[in-house]
């Protein structure tokens, strides 16, 4: 029998920059909003790094290719969670944290909440288990702001032309993911901004920019 191993929960990391994550289901407009925030920061002359998960570094991009490849259907669920955590740990160590320590704004397309929603809740591995794994892998780094784009699952999936391994999951799986994201946002509303993905792109971008500006001004 394999003994239970309790991973230590690191204290939240303190850094000089601002960490913003965009979350949500498939094709709800995360990339569009990431680009809009990037343009807003550039116009203000704010140093920033735009990245994504899984990915963001050469090693993490290789893990991305592996874990999303439709040829790997049937991948063990725990192995999947570990691969995402490994990519995240590398991403934080090599890209995210150095930028935050330089005082930059880091904007990422997906982060820890995606693992919690997809692997922890929809895969049934346990929200707290998967969250703890990612916190351990990243040394406790959590976003200062998480933007959840909430959209109809059928609308997003209809935009997928060549589905990857995760996008190929059944509708019920993606509906569970959607509910999981909303549940995470409700748990800590002060750290989240939930936007209706059906709203005009410019309106969502304006809300996000205003919230980020507020956090930057607060120091």
C-alpha positions in Angstrom: 0.0 0.0 0.0 1.4 3.4 -1.0 1.6 5.7 2.0 -0.2 9.0 2.0 2.2 11.9 1.6 1.2 15.3 2.9 2.7 18.1 0.8 3.7 21.2 2.8 1.7 24.3 1.8 4.1 27.2 1.2 3.2 30.6 2.4 2.1 33.1 -0.3 5.1 34.5 -2.2 5.8 38.2 -1.8 7.0 40.0 -4.9 7.2 43.5 -6.4 5.1 43.0 -9.5 1.5 42.3 -10.3 0.3 38.8 -11.3 -2.9 38.6 -13.4 -4.3 35.3 -14.7 -7.1 34.8 -17.2 -9.3 31.7 -16.7 -12.3 30.1 -18.2 -13.5 27.3 -20.4 -12.7 26.5 -24.0 -12.6 29.4 -26.5 -14.4 31.9 -24.3 -12.1 34.8 -25.4 -9.2 34.5 -23.0 -6.5 35.1 -25.6 -8.4 38.2 -26.9 -8.6 39.7 -23.5 -4.9 38.9 -22.7 -4.0 40.8 -25.9 -6.2 43.7 -24.9 -4.6 44.0 -21.5 -1.1 43.7 -23.1 -2.0 46.7 -25.4 -3.3 48.7 -22.4 -0.1 48.1 -20.4 2.1 48.9 -23.4 0.1 52.2 -23.9 0.7 53.1 -20.3 4.4 52.2 -20.6 4.1 49.5 -17.9 6.7 46.8 -18.1 5.0 43.5 -18.6 5.3 39.8 -19.5 2.6 38.0 -21.4 2.7 34.2 -21.2 0.5 31.1 -21.1 -0.1 27.7 -19.5 0.8 25.0 -20.0 3.8 26.6 -21.6 5.7 29.8 -21.3 9.2 28.2 -21.3 10.9 25.7 -23.7 10.5 22.8 -21.2 6.9 23.7 -20.3 6.0 24.0 -24.0 7.2 20.5 -24.5 5.0 19.3 -21.7 2.1 21.2 -23.3 2.6 19.4 -26.6 2.6 16.0 -24.7 -0.4 16.5 -22.4 -2.7 18.1 -25.1 -1.9 15.6 -27.9 -5.1 13.7 -28.9 -2.9 10.7 -29.5 -2.5 10.4 -25.7 -6.2 9.7 -25.0 -6.5 7.6 -21.9 -3.5 9.2 -20.2 -3.6 8.3 -16.5 -5.5 11.1 -14.6 -2.9 11.5 -11.9 -0.1 11.6 -14.5 -2.0 14.4 -16.3 -2.3 16.4 -13.1 1.4 15.9 -12.3 2.4 17.0 -15.8 0.4 20.2 -15.5 2.0 20.9 -12.1 5.5 20.2 -13.5 4.9 22.6 -16.4 3.6 25.2 -13.9 6.5 24.8 -11.6 9.0 25.3 -14.4 7.0 28.2 -15.8 7.0 30.1 -12.5 10.6 29.4 -11.7 12.0 30.3 -15.1 9.6 33.1 -16.3 6.9 34.3 -14.0 8.7 34.9 -10.8 11.8 36.6 -12.3 9.5 39.1 -14.0 7.5 39.7 -10.8 10.7 40.3 -8.9 11.7 42.9 -11.5 8.4 44.7 -10.7 6.7 43.8 -14.0 3.0 42.9 -14.6 2.7 39.3 -15.6 -0.3 38.3 -17.6 -1.0 34.6 -18.1 -3.5 32.8 -20.2 -4.5 30.1 -17.6 -2.8 29.2 -14.3 -3.5 27.2 -11.1 -7.3 27.5 -11.3 -7.4 25.6 -14.6 -5.8 22.6 -12.9 -8.2 22.8 -10.0 -11.3 23.1 -12.4 -10.2 20.5 -14.9 -8.2 17.9 -13.0 -9.4 18.6 -9.4 -13.2 18.9 -10.1 -14.0 17.6 -13.5 -11.6 14.7 -13.4 -12.6 14.0 -9.8 -9.1 14.1 -8.3 -10.1 16.5 -5.6 -10.0 20.3 -5.5 -7.8 20.6 -2.5 -5.4 17.8 -3.6 -4.8 19.4 -7.0 -4.6 22.9 -5.6 -2.1 21.8 -3.0 0.0 20.1 -5.6 0.3 23.3 -7.7 1.0 25.5 -4.7 3.8 23.1 -3.7 5.1 23.1 -7.3 5.1 26.9 -7.5 6.3 27.7 -4.0 2.9 29.2 -3.1 2.5 31.7 -5.9 -1.1 32.9 -6.5 -2.3 35.6 -8.8 -3.1 39.1 -7.4 -6.1 39.1 -9.8 -7.8 36.3 -11.6 -10.2 37.2 -14.5 -12.8 34.4 -15.1 -14.5 34.7 -18.5 -17.8 32.8 -18.1 -19.4 31.7 -21.4 -21.8 29.1 -22.7 -19.9 25.8 -23.2 -21.6 25.0 -26.5 -20.7 28.4 -27.9 -17.0 27.9 -27.1 -16.8 24.4 -28.3 -18.4 25.3 -31.6 -15.4 27.5 -32.3 -13.0 24.5 -32.0 -11.9 23.3 -35.4 -9.2 20.8 -34.4 -9.8 19.7 -30.8 -6.9 18.8 -28.6 -7.2 16.0 -26.0 -8.9 18.2 -23.4 -11.2 20.0 -25.8 -12.4 16.5 -27.0 -14.0 15.7 -23.6 -17.8 15.4 -23.6 -20.1 18.3 -23.0 -20.9 17.3 -19.4 -17.1 17.5 -18.6 -16.9 21.1 -19.8 -20.1 22.1 -18.0 -18.5 20.8 -14.8 -15.4 22.9 -15.5 -17.5 26.0 -16.0 -19.2 25.5 -12.6 -15.9 24.9 -11.0 -14.5 28.2 -12.2 -17.5 30.1 -10.8 -17.2 28.3 -7.5 -13.5 29.2 -7.2 -14.4 32.9 -7.9 -17.1 32.8 -5.3 -14.7 31.5 -2.7 -12.5 34.6 -2.9 -14.4 37.4 -4.6 -11.9 40.1 -3.6 -9.3 38.4 -5.8 -11.5 37.7 -8.8 -13.2 39.5 -11.6 -16.0 37.5 -13.3 -17.1 38.7 -16.7 -19.8 37.4 -19.1 -17.9 36.2 -22.2 -20.9 37.2 -24.3 -20.4 40.9 -23.4 -18.7 43.1 -26.0 -14.9 42.6 -26.1 -14.2 46.3 -25.5 -16.5 46.4 -22.5 -14.8 43.4 -20.8 -11.3 44.9 -21.6 -12.3 48.2 -20.1 -13.4 46.5 -16.8 -10.2 44.5 -16.7 -8.0 47.5 -17.4 -9.7 49.5 -14.7 -9.2 46.8 -12.1 -5.5 46.4 -13.1 -5.0 50.2 -13.0 -6.5 50.2 -9.5 -4.2 47.5 -8.3 -1.2 49.2 -9.8 -2.1 52.5 -8.2 -2.6 50.8 -4.8 1.0 49.6 -5.1 
